[in-house]
Amino acid sequence: MPELGTEIASYLEALGPDAARRMRIAAYRDAFEAAVRFVWRHDALAADYVLAHVNGFYIHKDDRPRKRAFRDRDHILCTIYADDATIRSDIDARQELLRLALARENVHYDELRILPSKLDMRTRRPFPEAVRRLERAMRGEDVGVLGAAAGASLATRPSDEVVEGAVALIDDPLLAGKVREAMTALPVDADGSRQPAAARSCREARDLQDLKRAFCQVFGEDAEDLLSLVNGAALEPVRWSRAEQKREGRQRYWCHLYADDPRLLRAVAEHGDELRAHTRDLGLLIQAIQLHEPFDAIRGAHAFPRAGYPVPLGAMRAEQS
């Protein structure tokens, strides 16, 4: 159903940057909730407790002055505000697992900040369902099934808040119904097929294989050594792209590579445009290649093994929390 997806994206873009920003914030919150439920997956009530005490979750660019060597690279921050010191400590202790879980949700960043909530921030409740489940638990009601159902629903569809927020912006009842139907279904790929998580991971591995071929075309014999330096790799669909890109009917991606070896950083900086040109010829449209420092959970891992298909970051096995 690529035509419907294109029309929906174009309609939301026409509503202006404020509407797109609200949708983006809601999508980030959904991703954070899904990540928390994955990290605390052995205890749904503990996940609710974490979400109930988180007052803010933000992904934003660090605009502070930086050293000359890093000025040409955006430094992306993930900032979490929580009103409970125990929760802040627990998040800090599991921050590597949380980072990997967020990467599974296509949320990538370079630095995590966990800050105490102050003043009016303490009254904010971006995850009200978690608060209500905790209240029911305190009254002695059984919330185990509710917690499991919430985790399952996040894995397959946007939250009701996101869906209804999009529908509320549309005056045409027919189009509103189509938007609701599309957003509550399984994710739709560029060819119109519905993609469960396992299928999306396989597709991402195939797309990363095209990136590997592009490396071979650009760097020749040195490609294998350069790719061995990549600890993690992910393709994040570009959201709210330009209208002319939507009319192409082909998805564009941000390419995230996790590596800290200067040889790879220099190679990508000098030949990034050439790499993207080769992937375009192979059918993979990459908007930009973004480099990140590896985090502890993936250090020593190889996103591009010498034999077999690449392993997407979201498919890497997280350690037991």
C-alpha positions as CSV (number, residue, x, y, z in Angstrom):
1,M,0.0,0.0,0.0
2,P,2.8,2.5,-0.9
3,E,0.4,5.0,-2.5
4,L,-1.6,5.4,0.8
5,G,1.6,5.8,2.8
6,T,2.9,8.4,0.4
7,E,-0.4,10.4,0.6
8,I,-0.5,10.2,4.4
9,A,3.1,11.5,4.6
10,S,2.4,14.3,2.1
11,Y,-0.7,15.3,4.0
12,L,1.1,15.4,7.4
13,E,3.9,17.4,5.8
14,A,1.4,19.9,4.5
15,L,0.0,20.5,8.0
16,G,3.3,22.2,8.9
17,P,6.4,21.6,11.1
18,D,4.5,21.8,14.4
19,A,2.3,18.8,13.5
20,A,5.3,16.8,12.3
21,R,7.2,17.7,15.4
22,R,4.4,16.5,17.6
23,M,4.2,13.2,15.7
24,R,8.0,12.8,16.0
25,I,7.9,13.4,19.8
26,A,5.1,10.8,20.1
27,A,7.1,8.3,18.0
28,Y,10.2,8.8,20.3
29,R,8.0,8.2,23.4
30,D,6.7,5.0,21.9
31,A,10.2,3.9,21.1
32,F,11.3,4.6,24.6
33,E,8.4,2.7,26.1
34,A,9.1,-0.3,23.9
35,A,12.8,-0.2,24.9
36,V,12.0,0.0,28.6
37,R,9.7,-2.9,28.3
38,F,12.4,-4.9,26.5
39,V,15.1,-4.1,29.1
40,W,12.7,-4.8,32.1
41,R,10.9,-7.6,30.2
42,H,11.1,-10.1,33.0
43,D,8.9,-7.9,35.2
44,A,6.2,-5.9,33.5
45,L,5.4,-4.1,36.8
46,A,9.0,-2.9,37.1
47,A,8.8,-1.5,33.6
48,D,5.6,0.3,34.6
49,Y,7.4,1.7,37.6
50,V,10.3,3.1,35.5
51,L,7.9,4.7,33.0
52,A,5.7,6.2,35.7
53,H,8.7,8.0,37.2
54,V,10.2,9.2,33.9
55,N,9.0,12.8,33.4
56,G,10.8,13.5,30.1
57,F,12.6,11.7,27.3
58,Y,14.4,13.8,24.6
59,I,16.6,13.1,21.6
60,H,18.3,16.3,20.5
61,K,21.5,17.7,19.1
62,D,24.2,19.1,21.4
63,D,24.8,22.7,20.4
64,R,27.6,23.4,22.8
65,P,31.0,24.4,21.3
66,R,33.1,21.3,20.4
67,K,36.7,20.6,19.6
68,R,37.8,21.4,16.0
69,A,38.2,17.7,15.2
70,F,34.6,17.0,16.0
71,R,32.9,20.1,14.6
72,D,31.8,18.4,11.4
73,R,29.9,15.7,13.2
74,D,26.6,16.1,15.0
75,H,26.7,15.0,18.6
76,I,23.3,13.5,19.5
77,L,22.1,13.5,23.1
78,C,19.5,11.3,24.8
79,T,18.2,13.1,27.9
80,I,16.0,11.3,30.5
81,Y,14.4,13.2,33.4
82,A,13.2,11.1,36.3
83,D,11.8,12.1,39.7
84,D,13.1,9.1,41.7
85,A,16.8,8.6,42.5
86,T,16.4,4.8,42.6
87,I,15.0,4.8,39.0
88,R,17.8,7.1,37.9
89,S,20.3,4.6,39.3
90,D,18.6,1.6,37.8
91,I,18.5,3.3,34.3
92,D,22.2,4.2,34.7
93,A,23.1,0.6,35.6
94,R,21.2,-0.7,32.5
95,Q,22.1,2.1,30.1
96,E,24.0,-0.1,27.7
97,L,21.1,-2.5,27.4
98,L,18.7,0.5,27.1
99,R,20.8,1.9,24.3
100,L,20.8,-1.3,22.4
101,A,17.0,-1.6,22.9
102,L,16.5,1.9,21.6
103,A,18.7,1.1,18.6
104,R,16.3,-1.8,17.9
105,E,13.6,0.9,17.7
106,N,15.7,3.0,15.3
107,V,16.6,5.6,17.9
108,H,20.4,6.4,17.9
109,Y,22.4,8.8,20.0
110,D,26.0,9.4,21.1
111,E,25.6,10.3,24.8
112,L,23.0,9.5,27.5
113,R,22.2,12.0,30.3
114,I,20.0,11.0,33.2
115,L,18.9,14.1,35.2
116,P,16.7,14.7,38.2
117,S,13.3,16.3,37.5
118,K,12.8,19.7,39.2
119,L,9.9,22.1,39.6
120,D,7.1,21.7,37.1
121,M,9.0,18.9,35.3
122,R,8.1,16.6,38.3
123,T,4.4,16.8,37.4
124,R,4.7,15.6,33.8
125,R,3.5,12.1,33.1
126,P,4.3,11.2,29.4
127,F,3.4,7.6,30.1
128,P,0.0,7.8,31.8
129,E,-1.0,4.2,31.1
130,A,2.0,3.0,33.2
131,V,0.8,5.3,36.1
132,R,-2.7,3.9,35.9
133,R,-1.5,0.3,35.9
134,L,0.6,1.0,39.0
135,E,-2.4,2.6,40.7
136,R,-4.4,-0.6,39.9
137,A,-1.6,-2.7,41.3
138,M,-1.6,-0.7,44.6
139,R,-5.3,-1.5,44.8
140,G,-4.5,-5.2,44.6
141,E,-5.8,-5.7,41.0
142,D,-4.0,-8.1,38.7
143,V,-2.0,-6.2,36.1
144,G,0.3,-8.9,34.9
145,V,-1.8,-9.6,31.8
146,L,-2.2,-5.9,31.2
147,G,1.5,-5.3,31.3
148,A,2.3,-8.2,29.0
149,A,-0.4,-7.0,26.5
150,A,1.0,-3.5,26.5
151,G,4.5,-4.8,25.7
152,A,3.1,-7.0,22.9
153,S,1.1,-4.2,21.3
154,L,4.1,-1.8,21.2
155,A,6.0,-4.4,19.2
156,T,3.4,-4.4,16.4
157,R,1.7,-1.0,16.2
158,P,1.8,2.6,17.3
159,S,0.2,3.6,20.5
160,D,-3.4,4.8,20.6
161,E,-2.1,8.3,21.4
162,V,0.0,8.4,18.2
163,V,-2.9,7.0,16.1
164,E,-5.6,9.3,17.4
165,G,-3.2,12.3,17.3
166,A,-2.7,11.8,13.6
167,V,-6.4,11.2,12.9
168,A,-7.4,14.3,14.9
169,L,-5.5,16.4,12.4
170,I,-7.5,15.2,9.4
171,D,-10.9,16.7,8.6
172,D,-11.9,14.3,5.8
173,P,-13.6,11.3,7.5
174,L,-12.7,8.9,4.7
175,L,-9.0,9.8,4.8
176,A,-9.0,9.7,8.6
177,G,-10.4,6.2,8.5
178,K,-7.7,5.1,6.1
179,V,-5.0,6.7,8.2
180,R,-6.3,4.8,11.3
181,E,-6.4,1.5,9.4
182,A,-2.9,2.0,8.0
183,M,-1.3,3.0,11.4
184,T,-2.9,0.2,13.4
185,A,-1.8,-2.5,10.9
186,L,1.6,-4.1,10.8
187,P,4.3,-1.9,9.4
188,V,4.1,-1.6,5.6
189,D,7.2,-2.0,3.5
190,A,8.0,0.0,0.3
191,D,6.6,-2.8,-1.8
192,G,3.3,-2.8,0.1
193,S,3.9,-6.0,2.0
194,R,3.3,-6.1,5.8
195,Q,6.5,-6.7,7.7
196,P,6.7,-8.3,11.1
197,A,9.9,-7.7,13.2
198,A,11.7,-10.8,12.0
199,A,11.1,-10.0,8.3
200,R,12.2,-6.4,8.8
201,S,15.4,-7.6,10.3
202,C,16.0,-9.9,7.3
203,R,15.4,-7.1,4.9
204,E,17.7,-4.8,6.8
205,A,20.4,-7.4,6.6
206,R,19.9,-7.6,2.8
207,D,20.2,-3.8,2.6
208,L,23.3,-3.8,4.7
209,Q,24.7,-6.4,2.2
210,D,24.3,-3.7,-0.5
211,L,26.3,-1.3,1.7
212,K,29.0,-4.0,2.0
213,R,29.1,-4.3,-1.8
214,A,29.4,-0.6,-2.1
215,F,32.4,-0.7,0.3
216,C,34.0,-3.3,-1.9
217,Q,33.4,-1.2,-5.0
218,V,34.9,1.9,-3.4
219,F,37.8,0.5,-1.4
220,G,38.6,-2.7,-3.2
221,E,40.9,-5.0,-1.2
222,D,40.8,-2.7,1.9
223,A,37.0,-3.0,2.2
224,E,37.0,-6.2,4.3
225,D,39.5,-4.7,6.8
226,L,37.5,-1.5,7.1
227,L,34.2,-3.3,7.6
228,S,35.7,-5.5,10.3
229,L,36.1,-2.3,12.4
230,V,32.3,-1.7,12.5
231,N,30.8,-3.0,15.7
232,G,27.2,-2.1,14.9
233,A,25.2,-1.0,11.8
234,A,21.6,0.1,11.4
235,L,19.4,1.6,8.7
236,E,16.8,4.1,10.1
237,P,14.0,5.1,7.7
238,V,14.0,8.8,7.0
239,R,10.8,10.4,8.5
240,W,9.1,13.4,7.0
241,S,11.4,13.5,4.0
242,R,11.0,16.0,1.2
243,A,8.0,15.7,-1.1
244,E,10.1,14.8,-4.1
245,Q,11.6,11.9,-2.2
246,K,8.2,10.6,-1.3
247,R,7.1,10.7,-5.0
248,E,9.9,8.4,-5.8
249,G,8.0,5.6,-4.0
250,R,11.3,4.4,-2.5
251,Q,12.3,4.6,1.1
252,R,15.4,6.6,2.1
253,Y,17.5,5.7,5.2
254,W,19.9,7.2,7.6
255,C,22.9,4.8,7.9
256,H,24.3,4.5,11.5
257,L,27.7,2.9,11.9
258,Y,29.2,2.3,15.4
259,A,33.0,2.4,15.2
260,D,35.8,4.3,16.8
261,D,38.8,3.4,14.7
262,P,40.2,6.5,12.9
263,R,40.8,4.6,9.7
264,L,37.1,3.9,9.2
265,L,36.1,7.5,10.3
266,R,38.6,8.9,7.8
267,A,37.4,6.6,5.0
268,V,33.8,7.4,5.4
269,A,34.5,11.2,5.8
270,E,36.5,11.2,2.5
271,H,34.4,8.8,0.5
272,G,30.9,9.1,1.9
273,D,29.3,10.6,-1.2
274,E,30.9,7.9,-3.4
275,L,29.6,5.2,-1.1
276,R,26.1,6.6,-1.2
277,A,26.2,6.8,-5.0
278,H,27.1,3.1,-5.3
279,T,24.4,2.1,-2.9
280,R,21.9,4.1,-4.9
281,D,23.0,2.1,-8.0
282,L,22.3,-1.0,-6.0
283,G,18.8,0.1,-5.1
284,L,19.5,1.4,-1.5
285,L,18.9,5.1,-1.0
286,I,21.0,6.4,1.9
287,Q,20.4,10.0,3.0
288,A,23.7,10.2,5.0
289,I,26.1,7.9,6.9
290,Q,26.3,8.8,10.6
291,L,29.2,7.6,12.8
292,H,28.8,6.9,16.5
293,E,31.1,5.7,19.2
294,P,30.4,2.0,20.1
295,F,28.8,1.4,23.5
296,D,29.9,-1.4,25.8
297,A,27.2,-3.9,24.8
298,I,28.5,-4.1,21.2
299,R,32.2,-3.6,21.7
300,G,33.9,-6.6,20.2
301,A,30.9,-7.4,18.0
302,H,31.2,-7.5,14.2
303,A,28.3,-6.1,12.1
304,F,29.9,-7.3,8.9
305,P,31.3,-10.8,9.6
306,R,33.7,-12.1,7.0
307,A,31.3,-14.9,6.1
308,G,27.5,-14.6,5.7
309,Y,25.2,-11.7,5.8
310,P,25.6,-8.6,8.0
311,V,24.0,-8.6,11.4
312,P,21.8,-5.5,12.0
313,L,22.2,-3.7,15.3
314,G,18.6,-4.5,16.2
315,A,19.2,-8.2,15.7
316,M,22.2,-8.4,18.1
317,R,21.4,-10.4,21.2
318,A,21.3,-8.3,24.3
319,E,22.8,-9.7,27.5
320,Q,20.4,-10.7,30.2
321,S,19.6,-7.7,32.4
